[in-house]
């Protein structure tokens, strides 16, 4: 297979250049395609050995998807991992040899450890305080600060200390947290990176083995890298420079978790010999959507001007409702109209700034008999009945159960509660039914083209990538959770000051993060984008002000 076929000129440049390379890639410009085809081209040409490549990204889903794309290109053996997964593997391998003991367990969350630390210091345990302090601990660690450095830097940071605590008391909580963690033989999420950096920097024989294993590095979503992740990447690389990074400064939306686009934007300074490539041809959205996206971030550091490749499309719809309820009813009615015109529920997403905004839209949709899925809740393949179905289909394949491919799958699904008649109400039973129907329809699509064993493998691969089948439901999700996805029709709701941008975004930096988040929401839409707001929360309540981001796009449609 020619790994360069089907690439545009700029993507082909990305796929063939020698490192170091920095790719500034706007939304919908095919950056992951260019990255995976670069790997395939390098392996096919003998420049790389697959087992010497470490391709890094920021979610397990993205890493699994990258691996799947490479397999489709005929490439196997490339390590496609998140920073944490790559670091954890190295810790698990080398820790016993270096320390003579077992690697501590990874704590599923900081909440319990923080609560115990607060309790041990005689500080009243409050859920909000626990959450805020956990965020402070994470912020300190992703920046790689010692406690002394944290104290110095934190006092210069905008915003008060959580719970009105003094710096002395807060520092004591940080110290107690580490003691509690050690007493329980636990590590937290950030410790995985910190411990790996420490191990590699202090143990030359370990570092030599890791550098011998990996000599080629690629980093996707590089705008999301944190200081401790960059430090780990630097240790892995050493003096070598076979590195390609891909990112979009306009999609930096996790600065609260330590992400910074500075490493992306300053890459040519750090690597003067680097080649800079920009991907600006957008293959996803219509001209109206692209125009809106460009106007949102125009003039901001690192912002790219996207170029539409689609020739035409629907104009933007901007709507002002009188109340939140009226807004939800407008959205639900527009969804109903689009469904009547031939859209499927899976074509449609409703995006919001924070999850609590979803309730009214969910209620309005369900009142019209429209199924919904709240993204950010349990993923499709993590639902208990879906996991059971996948397991039983795998078991049937291993046992060589006779009968037609589809009939075996249907037997499994009927045994798990799939009924011939769909439930006439919304709720958990309806959601379960829709999940099982989605699996049956996926099997029906594959009948005649693969065996039961191959279908079982397909389910495992799609489970790993989070590639859920269509379930016949409209997606309701926050913009943060929508990143990396796209839909033909997108509604963005709640576009008022205090909601988007959110009320606690009071500094210039926070407003710019909200702007980038708005940009991410806009660029999720392929064919149609509806932007809406409500003037009041309810009749008689105070008037709201239109979001500055919506206002900048022009007045609503009549």
Secondary structure, 3 states (H helix, E strand, C coil): CCCCCCCCHHHHHHHHCCCCEEEEECCCCCHHHHHHHHHHHHHHCCCCCHHHEEEEECCHHHHHHHHHHHHHCCCCCCEEEEHHHHHHHHHHHHHHHHHCCCCCEECCCCHHHHHHHHHHCCCCCCHHHHHHHHHHHHHHHHCCCCHHHHHHHHCCCCCCCHHHCCHHHHHHHHHHHHHHHHHCCEECHHHHHHHHHHHHHHCHHHHHHHHHHCCEEEECCHHHCCHHHHHHHHHHHCCCCCEEEEECHHHCCCHHHCCCCHHHHCHHHHCCCCEEEEECEECCCCHHHHHHHHHHHCCCCCCCCCEECCCCCCCCEEEEEEEHHHHHHHHHHHHHHHHHCCCCHHHEEEEECCHHHHHHHHHHHHHCCCCEEECCCCCHHHCHHHHHHHHHHHHHHHHCCCCCHHHHHHHHHHHCCCCCCCCCCCCHHHHHHHHHHHHHHHHHHHECCECHHHHHHHHHHHHHHCCCCCCCCEEEEEHHHHCCCCEEEEEECCCECEECCECCCCCHHHHHHHHHHHHHHHCCEEEEEEEEEEEECCCCCCCCCECHHHHCCCCCCC
